[in-house]
Amino acid sequence: MERISIQSDSPGYIKVSDIGKDLIAFSRIIEKKYSQINFELAFCFRALYTTQGINSKVRLYKDENWLGMDLIMALDEFNPYKNNVSMQRRIMGKHFFPFFSANIHKYIYKLPVLKTIEKDLVEDMRLFLVENLWLPDENGQYKLSVIETVPYERSMELFGNPITKGFAYNEHGAKVQDLTWIIDDAGSELSATYLLIDKKWQLQKYQVKIKEVANNAG
């Protein structure tokens, strides 16, 4: 049985579809810790031009062992960040996690298997979203150190296209790549240096420059 499926309805110039697919990996946590779950979680993420008269909803099809969560978000919220995948992730997390946790609780009576695992399942989802930069941690910080543990390709998925990318060669003749991403609304920057080793980009160092949101109050 499939554990999680993902659908999306959003313009291609934002990354709602790609970001939503992160949740497929949550299947491994279900398999490992919650094998008693006997239904599929189906998530649909919609970033719509208008949300007037359209509400997020949940559907349960017991005969098909299927719980669907259809999340409605306003496209206007994403549009200022169409070139900033980090901010798009944060918008997704802000809407998705409260929606998920509230509805898992709501369905503990219709899906009794949830009664004993609800709190643990919701907490594991929160931790998963922290690891994937959808949510901040307990201290309100986004776990940018994840760049240390993920491959180069995953870093590009997490942070999107960098605002700057430069190539050079070090004193040993090895190819070096320097990248900079904008990671929040204030224009904070994440910079990283990768070295090409055995045809794979390996992280050498990274730096975060945090900027504060300007206060224009007179």
N, C-alpha and C positions, 0 to 999 in steps of 0.2 A: 504493500500500500504506500502511495506517495504520502509524505509527511507535510510538505509545504509546496504550494504552487503560487506563482506570481503573475499578475496581469497589470497593465497600466493603460492609461488614457491621458496623454499629454503631448504637447508639441515636441518635435524631435530636437529643437535647439536647446532644451533643458535636459537634464540627465535623470529625470524621475524614474524612467524605466530601468536604466542601468543600476542606479542606486538601490531600487527596490529589490533587485535580484540578489543583493547581499543576503537577504533573509533565507534564501534557499539553504545556505550553510548552517542555519539554525537547526535544520533537520538532523544534523549529527548529534546535537545536544539532546534532541528528543529521543533519538535511537539509543543513546548511551544512558540517559537518566530517566526517561519517561516512556518506556516501551509500552506501558499500559494505555497510553493514549491511542484510542481506536477510531480516530477520525482525522480527516485531512484539514489542515489550515490553509485556506485560500485567501490571499491578500490581493486586493486591487487598489492601486494608487491612481487617483485622477487629479490632475492639475488643470482646472477648467477656466475658460475665459470669463464665465459667469457662474456663480454658485447660487444665484437667486432661485429659491424654491427647490434647491437640490441639497439633500442632507446625506451625511455619512450614514451607512446602515450595515446591519449584520443579518445574515440569513443562515438558518440551520436546516439542513436536509438530513434528517436522521436516517432515512432509508438508504442514503448514499454515503453516510458517514462523512459529512462535509459541513464545515463551519466556515462561512465566507464573511470576510470583513472588507467592506468597500469604503475607502477613505476619500473624502472629498476635500480638496485644497484649492485655494484661489491662485490662479496663474499669476496674478498681479504680485503676489508675494515672492515669486521666483524671478520675475522679469528683471529686477535690478541686478540679479546675480547670475545671469545666463552664462557668464564666463568664469564663475566662481563655484566650483563643485563643492568646496568645503562648506560654503554657506547653504547650498542646496541640501547637503546632508543634514545640516542643523535644522533647517526648516522641516525636513521629513521627520526627523526625530521628535521635534517639538509637537507635531501633530499625531504621529503614529503611537508613541509610547502610552500617552494617556488613553487613547482610543483602545489600544490593545488591552491594557490592564483593566480598564473599566468593563470591557465586554467579556473578558475571561471570568471576572467575578460575577457578572450578570448571568452567565451560563452554567454556573456550578450546579444548578438544580436540574436544568435540562440535560446536562452532560455530567452525571454524577462522578465520573472518573476524575473530574477536575477538583472535587471537594478537598481531597487530601494533598493535592500537588499545586493548587492555585498559586499560593504565595511564592513557592520555590520557582515555579515556572515563570512567573512575572519577574522575579529577581534575576533569573538567568537571562531572560530577554533583555532586561536593563543592562546587565553586564556585557552582553553581546553587542548591544547598541553603543555602549561606551567604547568598546574595542574597535568598532567600525566607524567611530566619529560621528554617530548620529546624536549622541547625548554627551553632556559633560559628566565628569565623575562627581563623587560626593563633595569635592571641594570647589565645584563649579568650573573646573578646568577640563579642556579637551585633551585627550591623551595623545598628544602629538609624538610622543616617544615610540608609538607603534611603528614609526618609520624605521626604527632600529631592527625590527623583527620580521618585517614583510619584504618580499622580493621587490625589485625595482618596478616590475609591471604592476604590482598591487599598489605601490605608492602612486603611480600615475592614475590608477582608478580612484584612489582615495582623495587625491588632491586635484585631479584634472590637469589640463594643459598648464604648464608654468607660464608666468608672465615674462620670464627671461630664461634662456637656455644658451649656454656657451660651451664650446669644445676647445680643448687644448691638449698638449702632450706634456707629461712630467719629465723630470731629468733622466728617467729610465726609458723614455720613449713610449710609455703606456698612455693610452687615451683617457682623458679626464673629462667629465661632464659636470658643469655647475648649473643648478636649477634654483629658481625662486618662485614660490607660490604666494598669493594673497590668501589668507586663511580666515579672515573675519570681516565684519562690517566696518571696523575701524581702519582697515588696511594693514593689519599686522602681517608680517612676512615669515615664511618658513623657507630657509635656504639649505640646500644639501649638495654635497659633492660626492660623485660616484666615480669609481675607477673600473675600467674594463679589464676583467680578469677571466681568462679562458672563455671569452666571448660572452660574458655575463657582467652586467653592471652591478658592482658591489659598493654599498654605502661606506664612505670613509669618514664623513663627519656631517653634522647638521647644526643649524642654529635657528633660534626663534627670536624675532624682534617684535615685542608686543607694543602696540600703539593704543592709546586711550581715545575713546570717543570724545570729540571736541564738544565742549559745553558752550553753546552760543547764547545762553541766557544773559540778558543785559542786567 
